[in-house]
Amino acid sequence: METELKRGRRRIDLADVKSCIQAARNRAAELLAAARSLPNVDDEGNSDCPFAEELYAKKEKLQREVEGLLKRLHECKADVEYLIDNCKRNLEVVSANEDMLNSDRPRDKFSEAEAALAVKYKAYVRLRERIEETIEIVDKALREAAGKRYPGKIPEEWPGTGFSPQPTDQDQQPASEQSGADKELDDLFELDRRSRAGRSHDSDDAL
């Protein structure tokens, strides 16, 4: 499947969408681990751990990053929903035109186009489901982490809590470590790529 598609004048990068999903899942897991390992602190900020305030500060910084990734996930979901709607419209157009034709050859060509669009549609729907699953995971992590706050402190009082969420190399999941859902998506994308390549080859032969 194309890695870059357009929504108006803006490009939709599917590779970036997949990286965002993986980054959000990784950071949500890190946030939960950080929140669950925080030392106990009393109402005055006293703790048996001499690094308690620093640990809470790191948790807040990570929490901000996850919040930013959650916002990005919602943007990704809107982009994928746009692609789904676009596929639906194209499928309706192809089906309507196919019904108006009588010759076998054009009908075959329309059937191929319809099949290719159906592959894309399925891939986009599965990608949206993956985003929705990730949003749920991230929401849960943020709710739990939000309950762990350092007394008398607000995040803005700690330096260095601002960030711009950027997927790292660690968020590029190796094929050998992909989940079943991720592999299914990649298989669908690859099937569509081969389908487009085959159609292009047929067009060249016809010339």
Steps between C-alpha positions, in 0.01 A plus 500: 500500500617853434696630797396858425148613407340841478224657706439829330842662476638304793675165463402197707805287572389149593851411619478793742158379620640156577802652677269716710299195605813315607647804677176557691487138616866505605471829692173395665672186631795708623261745670317223684829350616622840620175581680481160671859520626475846657598517868247595765491870589306664784289814469804719567715335237709291739612156391746227596633525144749789458420517128121503535447846352723421203313175432165680511638766265607234251155343520339837426726555201414159361133564568516818292657306216227237510235773501657643185502158335133454591418823319698376199310168508169684471639691201611170344155353555340795322740453207426128473124563520542740210672225300223254591230741382695565180523126433126465558423773249734347242347155548153645447613674180669186365199280581255747342703530179551125478124444501466733200744304280421205277836392355693235691843662482410831668302305758814296581702817536242648734497179704876526543470863609223409743708218648799732546281760672354231725851402611578863584171541682563194718853620579383847597220363720746272679740791542222706657423214740869487593498873572185470711653213700811712559295803609328282759836372631642853519190641669520232768869569563441874528211456744713285728806726476296814569422369848870507595598861570770654713337704783505873452644475152344551160670379181573853375728559801741232382742600225529290189145361491424649162553278196415432141407133454722340239516124436850363551682212335382285790143557383570338163387149587713223340299262284597210725340674801178614331167407651246304300302818436806687372597211274147483362516869411839463333373198303201701380721793402735267312209328323375837380849603385536183294152548358588851383831379357323226307250743352781731394678209328181407314461857381856499364435175315189645343710783357 
